[in-house]
């Protein structure tokens, strides 16, 4: 066994049970959700009958639950330093608002020429930049939590103003150039802002207040060494809960229309892989540290499916092909993005061998304290 293999074996041995078996747990959660929805067909409509904004309440609770621990870990005192790094922020904005929507548009038109409804749904997904689950993927990949929070906040502001504008460009203007039919996207800025305020504002405020109050009462050392390691794993539990709820509500689509799901999934998988790979490559070539490269890459690859689903249902209707395409999105994102988490960690150890992150993880063998990916940073 060479030095790299020995280091990885040592690191794996000290991961928590949740982190060590996370891919298996995610697939179990997906299967459990599909099974529950299939065995109890009335479960989906019952869970979906109560909503927070346009999102089913159980899924909304899961999203808020898994985001809160991540945002409670953010060291808000470092935010001004992160915000002023315009070089990295500029790269992220370029990837999110120029490359991402253009790539999804191209893939949708190339791979779904005979399905204009699915094509439109995927374009709506490409326009909605991620503000929720990206925090989980970034945390698992040992990205920079403070930088991720800043990028999510910036993307949220851009989303309020750019979603409708880019929607008009990619659904009305460009299709006309290509000889296709134009689609009118009638979405108000308030609808988008409301989604941002709920799914980012609530956990952000909760995380900020948690740190502010507990650090004042217990001190910084207690907060970082006692509270955070206990709180962090609950984000993974929130993720697993969200996946079970998501697949119990929407998993029947996979069983009822498998060929359509495959057609929709293909451009999505390519999109996730290309966006992540291009973003990571650019970050590496620009000599950004690993943590920042991971954060930029996952922010660029993820999408705000809650917003895309809400827009598709509001504009085209619940039974539309556009709505179906947006619903399939998160069902595909979860397994692909968790695979990219492990790809990111693999790339990090090979492309950034001297990064302090790996140095701290490769401590001597006599240290037997369990280490959790979700407790790093």
Secondary structure, DSSP 8 states (H G I E B T S, - for coil): --HHHHHHHHHHHTS-HHHHTHHHHHHHHHHHHHHHHHH-HHHHHHHHTSEETTEEHHHHHHHHHHHHHHHHH--GGGHHHHHT-HHHHHHHHHIIIIIHHHHHHHHHHHH-TT-HHHHHHHHHHHHSB-SSTHHHHHHHTT--HHHHHHHHHHHHHHHHHHHHHHHHIIIIIHHHHTT---------HHHHHHHHIIIIIHHHHHHHHHHHHHHHHH-HHHIIIIIHHHHHHHHHHHHHHHHHHHHHHHTHHHHH-HHHHHHHHHHHHHHHHHHHHHHHHHHHHTT--HHHHHHHHHHHH-B-HHHHHHHHHHHH-TTSHHHHHHHHHHHHHHHHHHHHHHHHHHHHHHH-TT-HHHHHHT--TT------GGG--
